[in-house]
Amino acid sequence: MAQPDSKKIFFENLSGAGKAIAVLTSGGDAQGMNAAVRAVVRMGLYVGAKVYFIHEGYQGMVDGEENIREATWESVSSMLQVGGTVIGSARCKEFRTHEGRLKAAYNLVQRGITNLCVIGGDGSLTGANLFREEWSGLLGELVDQGLIEADAVQKYSALHIVGMVGSIDNDFCGTDMTIGTDSALHRIIEVVDAIMTTAQSHQRTFVLEVMGRHCGNRPSTPAFIYHIVLSLFPLRYLALVSALACGADWVLIPEMPPEDGWEEKMCEKLSCVCFSASETCYSVIQTRMKRLNVIIVAEGAIDRSNKPITTDYVKNLVVKCLGFDTRVTILGHVQRGGTPSAFDRILASRMGVEAVLALLETTANTPACVVSLYGNQSVRLPLMECVQMVIIHRPVFYCRSFENNLKTYKLLAHRKPETELPTSNFNVAVLNVGAPAAGMNAAVRSAVRVGISEGHKMFAVSDGFEGFYKGQIKEIKWADVGGWTGQGGSLLGTKRTLPAKHVEKIAEQMRKHNINALLVIGGFEAFESLLQLFEARATYEEFCIPMCMLPATISNNVPATDLSIGADTALNAIVETCDRIKQSASGTKRRVFIIETMGGYCGYLASVGGLAAGADAAYIYEEPFDIRDLQANVEHLTEKMKTSIQRGLVLRNENSNDNYTTDFIYQLYTEEGKGVFDCRKNVLGHMQQGGAPSPFDRNFGTKISAKAMQWISKKLVETFRHGKVFANTEDSCCLLGMRRRALVFQPVVQLKEETDFVHRIPKEQWWLKLRPLMKILAKYKTSYDVSDSGQLEHVVCNRPRDLDASVAM
């Protein structure tokens, strides 16, 4: 199904002919940097610009010669899945001096380079802006020294800078996520998941040290002040978010030094006992040891007296106080290594293309900008506004984000005593509907614990609405959902059964258990279910209660939300499999792989997975294709195979076309590729639904579920009249989804016009605008709609709470 026509500005109108763009990576490395370099090179070449690699960061710019090389299309092949940065990165003391920057300017002018794409941290981007500000003066000095001609000053009068933030610490103002952060979270969670199995086997406590220290350089320029400020307010995003993702028992971060006496409280939490007021942690009344405890300590953690809290200190404390078998694991640079996640590849590819577009549109008066992510949308922000915001407002800017994360963590990890809990006397039921999706269990855990903290009695429904009408309903307690965050599938059980045929029995069960609100977690079936329950309100008063749905499906085909719980895990499964399949052909003859993905009629997995895996084509239902398209794709791939690449990748959504099946496409490519390449096919199947949820899905499920439960609590209070709950308005039956920059509660009945019920997909899908990116990066001649590209905006310190789409991570 094609998208409705929109006002289009094609990039052919933004000719890059005659422009020279250089790309460098600087500072610490981060997974996904190579994807960004690849996107910059290929988009730059696509629009007719010359593109150069600057090897070894600013050091290579200062040294010049072979460190600055012209890039070709083939030079960035097979680097999408590689971690780190293949063009190298280095700290450069010489670039911090005026003489070093003078050498760098000479080396750039010699090659006609006046457009720089810098991928790095805050220090690297600040250095680039200083270089830009000094540019005209540097050229004047080069003329005076006789190193360049006088007319070069006019010809290369302005240096244009566009930055992308590559940092695992997610510590740059103005973007929700930096390149590398999601991959670092993947490494942490992989280690924690592995540790949990051995810890449970031996009844052990593990103390993990997580990176996150700000590693900015200390230049002698005025930027030195900037780095001092950064060192005063280091960001430990990884520690806190990984604690949320794995359900850690305790987390220690420098931003929030623990209160005095934290040692006693931590030991109390770990041992599941209460200490009397007169007892210290060295005298335990009784110990009922849990099989597993996980404590996460951020690098640089301190107490309120500014005394360092080390992993060894925490270990010794636990051993001395509780006698638990305790081990320490320091993750170190493991967090920086490994293959980039699907999220980082997509983020880096989008940012790289956006960076080239920004450079093409620059004028002499355009300020240096940073390409950022806000919610699910690319934006361009003035570089120095971001820097100044960090200097002046960093504690304020990150306070709300950190406060939100920390409150959510405390809410889910630390149960208040019964005497401190509010008493609402409301009963809330939670159930999963549709196919299982990774992250469902994290959402259920969050709902149960937030609901209990709000004073509600929580009920779990097994096997969706089928279990509902059969009476498979029981109260679920705080401890019942312990350890659910990292579990894949649906521990509650889930069915595709819709409630319409069983509304009478479901209403009877709701009366029996006095259900006052409903939280439904699932995919398209869950959406249809809420519509049916809303319509049943006219007949059964039992359904006149607050009802909320959370989108959870690997297909990402629910209307009114850009993202669904489980889709990120499925994408990572697809990308990991594609990487392995492509690697299997390494060293053999040229080969093309045809991969079938799930998704029903929704082509999200095939399209976005294709972008992340570097596919040459992706066939989907939403973009009709015929035999001529297939033939053109074969011919295109044949030409590429003859000249350079050794492996090709083609993805096909399972329901993309009734006649052009995976077998048909495989046979077509096999026949037409004779003498050039051979062909293999692979149907990924249900492996896309399995496995442990990704960090994104764990946190997305956790946070939007908490937000939904708070909405339910508010609606329960608003609709409680004369001793009972009665809610029959449209806005009391909602879907919570992320749209571009906002998390929005949307009445399900209002979404009917946006939905294609026959094919079970939204009528408009945002990710279709990403498909040209995949084609461009695969060297197809196509047009790219830039009407929705990032526009230069101003940094906003305090975003409205209702628009906080960064809750996803």
Beta strands, then each sheet from edge to edge (+ up, - down):
strand 1: 20-25
strand 2: 50-54
strand 3: 68-70
strand 4: 115-120
strand 5: 160-165
strand 6: 204-210
strand 7: 250-252
strand 8: 292-298
strand 9: 325-330
strand 10: 369-374
strand 11: 377-382
strand 12: 427-433
strand 13: 457-461
strand 14: 473-475
strand 15: 494-495
strand 16: 517-522
strand 17: 547-551
strand 18: 591-597
strand 19: 617-619
strand 20: 647-653
strand 21: 678-683
strand 22: 720-721
strand 23: 724-725
strand 24: 733-739
strand 25: 742-747
strand 26: 755-756
strand 27: 761-762
sheet 1: 3+ 2- 1- 4- 5- 10- 11+
sheet 2: 7+ 8+ 6+ 9+
sheet 3: 14+ 13- 12- 15-
sheet 4: 14+ 13- 12- 16- 17- 24- 25+
sheet 5: 19+ 20+ 18+ 21+
sheet 6: 22+ 23-
sheet 7: 26+ 27-
end
